[in-house]
């Protein structure tokens, strides 16, 4: 059913994998719940990929004794094979690694003929690490590093660089500051929350900066612009979207935010508007060439968006792309490069 690597073994997976989780991790939440309920589960993790594969390094799934699966390692026959091993490991209490080749023989019936190789670890009774351990990873209030050592022990402490079967770093979500609380902001904010941005909306109109228009996960700031613009950035990577009620307010916000240290600033408007404002900033030495390059106006990728919802999708697609360009988001497993 699968094609094992003849050289597979624990030494094959002794590699360091450091990634940044970008999505709120339901796996950690489920592990915390399983720990609280005393429910046995097996945790499966993809720790390396070579070539094409249906999932990336860091993908996780929980396998329950009754056949339930939470999360995914790629679906189809790949996941079925790992599930079979996971259930067996839950019975025996023995952890293991896997090294599966996704060739014609392995995945033809399910369409998994990527030609790549997937490596990973299977950890029975992962809930025994305790509710507090998994909850701290799920909450992502601070930077956490954790991993699986060569003895299949889950650890938070440090080991020499190559003495891990799997390792990852989990950080708080990137911040997205939105200037303006109008219809574009009201469409973008809930989508950004779903895409794992910590969203704050700013406006000088209290009637719009209201829980009536934004989900509870969004932080709302209503005040005069002078006070709003004086607020310091959080310590995480920050992105900005400027969609105020007019060009004058857009320029006012951009003049302050362009020098604050945002990774990327998107502003609603036309190319002509951008040219006028940015040329003025350059002539008046308000911003450097490097700072000007971080501004996109009109914001959003070109998908011929017309409705407010479509505009929000195009905007967030560009922010996802810019977030993925951050160095920490591009870190992958050494196994995928060999």
N, C-alpha and C positions, 0 to 999 in steps of 0.2 A: 504493500500500500504506500510506502514511502521509501525514499532512497537515502539511507544514512551515509554520512561521511565516514569513510573507513578510519580517519584519524580523529574522529570525534571523541570527546572525553572532557573531563573537568578542566584540563589545561587549555583546551580549545577556547573556552569562554573566559579565561582569566584576563579580562580586558577592562579598561576603565571606560565607562559610558557616563558622560556628564551632559544632561539635557535640562532645558527649562520647560516645565509644564505650562502650557498656554491655556488649557481649558480647565475649568473647575472639575476636580477629579472625583467622579462619582464612585470610582473604585475605592479610594481611601475612605470615603464616607460609608460605603457598604461594609468595608472591613471594620470600621469603628462600630457599626451597628451589630455586625456578627460577633465582635468581641463582647459587646454589651449583652447580647442575647445568649452567648455561649454556643453559637452555632458554628460547626466546623466547615471550613471552606479551604479550597486550594487556590493559591494565587499563581497565575501564569504570566510571565513577562517575556517580551521579545527583547533580547539583549544585543542582537547583532543581525544585520542583513547584508547579503552580498548579491548585487545585481537587483533585478526587479522583484518586488514582493507586494502583497496586498496590504501590508501594514508596515509601519516604521518602528525604529528602535524606540523603546519606551512604551509601546502598546501593552495594555494589560487586560486580563479577564479573570473573573472569579468563577470557579466551578463548584457547584453545590452537590451534595450527595443525591438529591432528588432529580438531577439532570439540568437544573437551571443554570444559565450562564449570564453573568453581568459583565458588560464590556465586550470587547472582541479582539481576537488576535488575527483576524483576517477572514473568518467565515469559511464555509464549505468544508471540503475534506481536510484542510489544514487544521481547522478548529476542532473538527470531529476527532482527529487523531490525537491532538493535544488533550482534548476533554477525556478521552479514554485513558490516557496516561495520568491525568490529574485525578480522576476518580480512583484509579488503582493506587496512586500515591497516598490518597486520603485513607484508604483501607490499611495500607502497610505503614504509613507514617514516614516513608522514605522519599526525600526530595531527589530531584534529578535534573539533568539538562536535556535539551533536544537539539537536533541538527538535521533539518529536513530540506530536501532538495525539491523544488517545485517544478518538476519536469512533466513531460507528456504522460508518463505512466502514473505519476502521483495524482494529478489534478484534472485530467481531461473531462471527466463527467461533470465537475463543478466549475469548469472554466479557469481553474488555477494552473495555468501552464506558463507562468511568468518567466520561468527559467532561472529564477534566483534561488537563494538559499536563506533559510530563516533559522536563527539560533536563539535559544532561550533557556529559561529556568522554570522549574515547577516546584512550588513551595507549599506543601500540605500544612494545614492548621496555622495559616498565617495570622489568623485572628488572635492567636496566643500572645502576640506582641502587646496586646492590650488596647483598650479603647483610647486612652490618652495619646498613645504613640500615633495611631492612625488619624485621630482627630486633629492632632497638631499639623500633620501633613495636609489634611483636607482643608483646614482653615487658611493656610498660606499667609499667615500674618507676618511672618519673618522668613528669611532665607533658611532653608533646611537642606542638608545633604544627607543622603542615606544610601544604603546599598546592601548587596548580598556578598558575603565573603566566601572564600574557597570551601569552607565547611558548611555552606548553605545557611549560615546564621545571618539574620537581618540585623544591621548595625547602623548606628548614627556616627560612631567615632571614626577616626581616620585610620587608614591602612596605607602602606606603600602603594604607589600609583598603579602597579600592575597586579595587585593582590585583591582584585574584585571579580566576581562573576558578573555583577551588574552594579552600576552606580548612577545616581542622578541627583541633580540639584533642583530644588523647587523654590520658586521665588513668588512674591506677591505679584498680582497682575499689573500690567502697565496702566498708567493713568491716561484718561482722555478728558481734557478740559474743553467744554463747549461754550463759546461765547454767544449768547442769544438763546432764548427759550421759545422761539416761534415754531411753526409747523415742521420745519426741517429738523430742528433739534428734537422735537417730540417724536419724530419718526426714527432718527438716528440713535437716540439714547437707549431705548429698550433693545435694539439690535446690537449695539455695542456691548451692553451688559451680557447678552447671550454669547457674544464672541470674546468674553473674558477681559474686558477693559473695566477698570474702576472709573466710573463716569461721574463728573461734576459739571453741573450746568450753572452758568452765571448770567444774570440779567439785572437791569435796574428797574424792571417792571414786576413787582411782587405778585400781581395777579396771574402772571404766566409762570413764575417760578413756584409751582404748586404741585403737591402730590396728586392733584386731580389730573395732571397731564403727564406725569412721569412715574415710572415704577419705583417701589420703595428702595430698591438697591442704588438708586441715583442720589448723589448728594446735591442739594440745592442751595445756591448762594444768591440772595437778593439784596442788593445794596447799590449805592451810586458807583459809577465805574471807577472813579479815583480810588476808592477803597478796595474794590474787587481786584483791580490791577496790581495792587500792592501786596497781594497774597503770595507767599513763597510757594515754589513748586515742591511736590513731595519728592522723596529720595529715590523713587523708582523711575524707570524710563517714562517720559511724558510725551504725549501727542496733543495737538490742539486743532480744534475746528472752529472757524469764525463764521457765524451765520446770524449776525445781528440784524436789526431792522432797517439798516441803511448803510450806504457807502461810507458816510462820515464816521459812524460808530465802528464799522469794520476796520477802517484805517487807524482809528484811535486805539483799538485793541491790538492790532497788528504791530503798531509802533512800539508798544510795550512788550508784547509776547515774543517778538522776533529776536530780542536780545536775552530772553530768559533761559534759554537752553533746552527748548523743546527738540525732540528728535525729528519732528516733522510737523508742519502747520498747513492745514488745508483751509482755503477760504472760498466762500461762494462768490460767484460773479463771472464776468467775461474776461477774455484775454486782454481786451483793451483796458479794463479796470486794473488788472494786475500790472500791465505795463506802466500805466500812469503812476500808480502808487509805488511800485518798486523802483522806478526810475527816480522818483522824488526822494525815496529813502537813500538811494545810492548817491545822488547829488548832494544831499544834505548830510551825508555821512552818518545817517541814523543806524545803518546796519552794514556789516561787511559782506563781501561777495559770497563767502561761505554761508553766512546766515540767510542771505537772499535765496540761495539754492535750496534751502529747506522748505520754501514756501511753494505750494501748488495752488494756482488759481487760473481757471476754474478747478475746483476739487472734484475728485471722483474719476473712475475709469470710464472710458467711452463705451457705453452700452445702449446709446440712444434712449436714455431714461427720460420719461415724461411725467409720470405720476410722482407724488412725494415719496411714496414707498420705494419706487424704482430709483429715485435719486439717492435715498438713504442707502440702498444696496450698493450703488456705484461708489458712494463715498466710503462705506465701510470696507469694500473690496480693496480700495487703495490703501486704507489704514492697515489692513491685514498684510498687504504686500510690504509696506514700510516696516511694520513690526517684524516680519520675517527676515528683514535685512539686518536686524541687530545681531552683532557677533554671537551672543550667547544663544540666540535662537537657531543659529546655523550649525551648532556643534553636533556632530553625529558620532556614531560608534566607529572606532577604528576598523572593526570587522567589516563594515560596509565599504571600506576603501581598498581592501586587499583583493 
